[in-house]
Amino acid sequence: MIRRLALVAALLGAGTVATAGTTPSRPATRFAIVIGNNQPETAARPALRYADDDAVATHRLLTEAGVVSVLLTRLDADSRRFHAGVTPAGPPLWADLIAAIGRLAGQIRAAAARGEATELLVFYSGHGDVERGEGYLLLEDRRLTRSLLHELLARSPAGRNHVIIDACKSYYMVFDRGPGGQRQPYRGWFLDRRPAPHLARTGFVLSTSSDRESHEWERFQAGVFSHQVRSALRGAADADGDGRVTYAELGAFLTTANATIGNPRFRPDFLVQPPGRDLALEVLRWPSHTTALLLDDPRAGHVFVESPRGERLVDAHPAASQVVALHLPAERPLFVRRHDGRAEYTVSGAAPVRLAALTPEPVRVASRGALNLALEQLFAVPFGADRVAEFRRAWVAAQMMASPADEPRRRQALTLRLGAWTAVGAAAGGTALSLVALERYATGRDASQAERERRNAVIRPCTLAAGVLFGVAAAAGITWVAVRLWPADERAPRLAAVPTGDGAAVVVGGAW
């Protein structure tokens, strides 16, 4: 483990570029590592079908947005045919990941040296699980544990990091499972040593906020969560139309998209935690020239866009008063389909196109199965600026419910200080009294019997008092260690679910 972490440190370097907690006045220079792995750890678990496709689709999206993206995946036979022309930088192996991070680290430091704000986005789609309270993601040759992921994040030279994980039990890549199966913050060796800096500048978007599975859906040919995140990042969540997708907009979009699925087994479960808890921070910003389609026809409702190869690029359902600008690939034609199957529109021009100006054509779409029927409810609720405001209110309320109060933390800090000083003071007092007793005993060996009696009258209470003080020191020390290693529950971040308007709930974490 030490040799592996030393390798990471050598590749990344210890330098970190500080950034302010506010949105930069100019776009940041962005970098990304995109990982997809279909393969399970053992034959007892089925392989995934679309993790490699999710990685390719996310890599393409980020590249179109001007992000320097490195793709690590192994395409299966179908994906190689479907994504002809896409060549990953390497497979999802540990050595390839470290090599990619090393290359990006040099570019990030060079950009920072030029005075540019820098951000690193890490995307993973694949298998996840938890063992002994610690979450892990699967590369092809080993586990990418929570400890290793956080070590990479702590040494990232980027001013801000964004981590998006679509994997089962992805919650445990940030938090821990406590006694009785309850979730608690991770308190392993790494976070104890570096408790704040990398978390303060890192945002997490996780496909589960609990011990839950993540879904793939053949209709999307992707993970459901990954497709929703890509839809949001392509502009479906950009409620104010400024070309930036913030954590508030992303969280509100995910909440709205899943609001009408009644069965919790089918309803996607997610967690959004922005860097420094600042919902105004952006996950992605698009160059102005990339806008290709304006959804300005309120009659269209829920629509999705497909590429010429049938790849489902984005789902969107703007509110009636909302005009959404989608950022789409340059390939043509693109097909905009109404979710109700009543119409299809063809986008053939390269310039920005208004949906209201296109001529609808008939189209037919079929579906079957319980999961299909459930997932058909995705994106059923229109999304607009009011949803972002509602998500902000719910998120802040949940933070207030989940975050610890100051008083318990003050009490705990006072207990630690009192225990430390009591242990040190009692040990010092006991040592001093022991030295007095020893001095009296050593110098009284040749004294008269009467003198020895007088000396014993001093030695006996000193010895007794020293024993009591040493006992107090031991008790205070044990108390300090117990409080330090097993903090009070008030310090642990807790999840809180705050209902929104239509039966959905915003689930957020408290303090780290």
N, C-alpha and C positions, 0 to 999 in steps of 0.2 A: 504493500500500500504506500509506504513512504517513498519508494522508488518511483511509483507511478505519479504521485503528487509532485515529486521533484521534477519529473519530466514536464508536467503541466506548467509548473512555475517557470521552468526554463524557457518554454515556448511562449508563454504569455507575458512574462515579466511582471514585476510587482507594481508598476506605475499605474495610476488611475487618474482619469481626467474628471474633474469635478464639474457639475452643472448645477444651475439654479433650479429651484422647484417650479419655476414658471415656464410657460410655453415660450420657446425661443422665437425671436422676431423674424428669423429666416429659417428655411428648412434645414433640418439636420442631415448630415451625410449618414446614410443607413447601410448596415451590413446585416447579413442573415446567414444562419446555418439551418438548413431544412433537412430533416431526417425522416425516412419512412422505412418501416420494417414489418413485413408480413409474417415472418417466421416466428413460431412459438418457441418457448424454451424446451419443452418436452413434447413428445408425440401425443401425450394425453390431452393436450389442448389443440384446438383447430387453428390452422393458419388463417390469417386475415386475407381478404381479397383486394382491398382497396387502399391499404396504407401507402403503398408505392404510388398509386394514382393521386392520393391526397398530397403527397410530397411534391410530385411533379406539378400539380395544379397550383399549389401554394408558391413554389419556386417561380413558376411563370408569372403569377400575379405580382409577386414582389419585384421581379425583373422589369416588368412593364411599368411599375411605379418608380423605377430608378434606383432600386436597392441592389447593392452588390451581394448577390446570393450564391451560396455554395450548396449544391444538392448532393446528398448522400443517401442512396437507395439502391436496391437491386431490383430491376424491373422484371416481372414475370413475363411469360411468353405473350399473353394478351396485351399487357401494357407496352411491351416493346413494339408491337404492331400498332397499337392505338396512338402511342406517343413517338412515332417515327421522327427522328431528328433530334430527340432529347438524349443527351449523353451525360449521365451523372458524373460528378467529380470523383466518386468512389462509392463502394458499398458501405452499408451502415456497420462498420467495424471500428473498434476502439482506436486503432492506429490511424485510420483514415480520419476519424473525428479529431484527434489531437493534431494531426497534420493540417487539417482545414482550419482549426482554431488558430494555429500558429501563423498560417498565412494571413488570415484576416486580422490578427492582432497587429501585425506589422503595418497593414493598410490603415487600420484604425488609428494607430499612433501617428502615422504620417499625416492623416487628415487633421488630427488634433493639433499637431505641430503647425499646421497652416491656419490655425485659429477657428476651425470648423467644429460645430457641435456634432458629436458622434453618438450613434445608437446601434445596439446589437439586438437583433430579433432571433430567438431560437424557437424553431417549430419542430414538434415531434408527433408523428402518427404511428401507432403500433401497439404492442402489448405492454401492459403495465400491471404491477401487482405489489403486494406488501408482505414483508416477512419481518417478524420481531419488531413491528411498529415502524419499520423504515420502508418507504416506497422505493420502487425501482422501475426503470424502463429497460426494455430489452434491445440491445444491439445484437448482431448476429453471433458475436463471439463472447459476449459477457454482459453483465448487468451494469447499466448506468444508474448507480444508486443515488439517493438523495444527497448523500455526503459528497459524492463526486460532482454532481451537478452544481451544488452550492459552492464547491471549491472552484469550479470553472467560473461561476458568476462572480465570486469574490475577486478573482484575478483578471476579470475582463477589463481591458483598458478603455472600453466605451463609457461615455458619460452616463448612459442610461441603458438598461437591459429590459427586454420584453420576452417573456417565456409563454408560449402557447403549446399546450399538451392535450392531444386527443388520445387518451389511453384509459383503460379500465383502472379505477382506483387512483387516478392521477392526483387526487387530493393529498395523498401521502407523500408526494414529492415535495411538499412544503410543510405539512403538519404530521403529527404522530397519532398513533392509536393508544389511548390511555387505558387504565384499569377498567374491566368490564366492557371493553370494546368502544369506550368513548374516545372521541378524537381530541387530541391535545397538541400543542405546538411541539415541534422537534427540539429536543434539548441535548442533542448528541455533542460529541467533542468539538465538532467543527463550529457549530453555532455558538457554543460557549466561548470559543476563542475569538470569533468575529461576529458579535451579536447584531450589529446594526448596519455597517456601511453598505454592504452589497444589497441587503434587503431594502434599504431606504431608496436605492436607485434602480430597483428591479420590480417590474410589474408581472403578475401572473394571470393568465386566462386558462382555466382548467376545465376539462370536459365533465368532471364530476366534483361535487362538493361533499362526497360521502363515499361509502364502501360500495360503489355502484359500477355497473358495466357501461361501456360506451357502445353505441349502435353503428352498424353500417347499413346502408340501404341501397339495394340494387337500382332503384329509381334514380338516385343521385350518382351511382357508381362511385361512392365516396362514403367516408364517415359522416354521420348526420351533423355532428358538432363541427367538424372541419368545414363542411359545406356552408353551414350557417356563418361561421367566422369569415370565410372568403366572401360570402354574399355581403356581409357587413362591410368588409374592407374594400369591396369594389364600389361602394358608395350607397348601398341600400340603407345603411345606418347613418348616412351623413345628413342629419335632419336640418342643419342650418345651411347646407350647400356651400361650405367654405373649402371643400376639398380635403378636409382633415377628418379622420375618424378618431374620436376621443374614446377614452375608457367609459365615460358616461354614455355615449352613443352606442358603443359596442354592447355594454351591459343591458341597456334598455332594449336594443334590438333583439338580443338573445332571449330576454324575458318575454317580449311581445311575440316573437316567433313561436315560442313553445306554450303560450298561455292557454290554449284551448284543448290540449291533450289531457284528458281526464285520468287515464290509467298511468299511475306513477312508474310502472314497469317500462312503459314505452316513452315516457316524457324525458327528454334530455335534461340532464342535471349538470349545472355548471357553477363555477366560482370566478368572480372577477375581483382582483386586488391590484389597484394601480400603484405605481411607484410613489412612496410617500403619502399614499391615500389621496392623491390629487386626481380627481375624476376628470379634470380639464386637460390633462396630458394626452397627447395624441399617440395612437398606436401606429398610424401610418398617415402620410400626407401625399397627395397625388399632384404631379405637375399639371398645370392648367390645360395643356394641349392634349391630354389623354381622354377628355370627356367625349364619349361617342353616342350616348343615348340619353335623352331627357324623357323621363316618365311624367308626362303632363296631361294624361287623359284619365280623369277620375273614374271613368266607366270601366277601365281595364281591370281594376282590382289587383288581385294577386297574379303576377306574371313571372315567368322565368325565361332566361336567355340560354340558347343552345348554340354551340359552334357548328361549323359544317360537318364535323365528325360525330355530332350527336352528344358532345360533352356538355353537361349542364353546368354553366358558368356561374350563374347568380340567380337567386330568388329575391323578389322584392314585392312589397305590398304597401305602397304609399297611402297615407291618409288622403281623404278627398281633397283637402286644401293644400296638400304637399306636392311639390315638384322635386323629384329625385334625379340626380345626375349619376348615371352608371359609367364606370370606367372599364372599358372592354378591350379585348385584343384587337389587333389590326386586321386579322384575317376576316374575309368576307366570302359568302354572305353569313350573317348571323340571324337567328330565328328567335323572335319574341313570341312566346305562347301564353295565352291566358290559362290559368290553372283550371278553370271550369271546362276547358276543352272546346270552347265555342269559337275561338279565333286564333289565328297565327299571323304575325307580321314579319316581313323580311327586311333586314337592314343591309343595304348594299353599298351605301355611300360611305366615304371615309370621314367626311365632315360631321360635326355633331348633328344628330338627327332627333327630331321631335316625334314621339310616339303618336301624338294626335294627328300628325301629317302623313302617317303611313296608312295603307289600305289593308284592312283585315281580310284574311282568307280562312275558310273552314279547316278544322283539324280535329282528329279524334285521338283520345288518349284512354287506355284501359288500365285498370288496376285490380288486384285481388289480394286476399289474405288479411288476417287480423292486423298484423303489423302495418301493412300498406294502408288499411283503413284508418289506423291510428295516426300514422305519419302524414296522411293526407291533410290532417288538421294543422300541420306546420304552416306558419306564415298566414294563418287565417285571419288574424287581427291586423287591421291597418296600422302602419307605423308612421309617427310624425313627431314633431318637436314636443308635443304635450307628453309623449311617452318618455322622452329624455328627461323632462322636468319631473315626471312622476318617479322615474328610476332614481334620480338624484335625491329626492325627498326620502324615498324608501331606503336608499343606501345609507344616507346620513343617519336616519332613525335606527337602522340596524347596527351601524357602527356604535351609536350611543348605547344600544342594548348589549352589544358584544364586547365593547372595550371595557377594560377594568377601570374602576373608580380610583381616584388618586389616594384616598385615605388608606385602603388596604396596602397599597404599595409603600406609602410612607411608614405605615406600621411595620411592614416587613423590613424596610431599609433600617428603621430604628432598631429592630430586633437584631439584625446583623451587626450593626455598629455596637450596640450594647453588649452583645455576646462576645464580640472580639475584644473590646476593652476590658470586660469583666474577666475573660480568660487570661489576658496579658497581665492585668493588675493583680489578680489573685495569685497567678504563678510567680510574679515578681515578689509579692509580699511573703508567700510561702518560702521562697528561696532565701529572702533576707532573714526571716526568723530561723530557718534551718542553719544559716551561717552563724547567727548569734549563738544558737545552742551548741554548735560544734566548737566555736571559739571558747565558750565557757567550759565545755568539757575538756578540751585539749589543754587549756592553761591551768586547770585545777587538779591535775593528776598528783602533784606533790604538795597540795595544800593540806591544811589541818582538817580534822573531821568536822569541826564547826564551819569552816569555810566551804567545805564540800556540800554541807547541808544548805548553806545559803545559795551556792551556785545551782544545786539541784532545784531549789525553789524557783529559779529563773528558767532553767533548762526545760522542766516538765511542761509549764504552760506554753513556752515557745514551740516545743515539739508538737503539742496538741493543736495549737493555733495554726502551725504550718501544715499539719495534716488536713485540717478543715479547709484552709485556703487552696491546697492542691486539689481537694475534692471539688470545691467550687469552680476552679479553673477547668477541671476535666468536664464537669457538667456543662459549663458555658461553651467549651469547645465542641462538645457533642451537639449541643443545640445549634451552634453556628453552622456546623457541617450539615446537619439535617435540613435547616432552612435553606442553605445554599444549594444543596443537591435536589431537594424536593420542595420547590417553591409552593406557596399557597395557591389554591385554585383561582384566586382573584387575578393572579398574574397571567393565567393561561388565556390565550385568545379563544373565544367561543364563537360558534356559528349562531347567527340569528336569522330567522326567516320572517320577513315583513311582507304582509299581503299587499298586492297591487290591486288594481280595479277589477280584474276579471278572474279571480280565483288563483292566479299565479302568485308566486312568492319570490322575492329577491333574497337570495341566500348569500351572505357575505361573512368574511372572517373579521375578527377583532384585531387587536394589536399583535404585532409579531411576537 
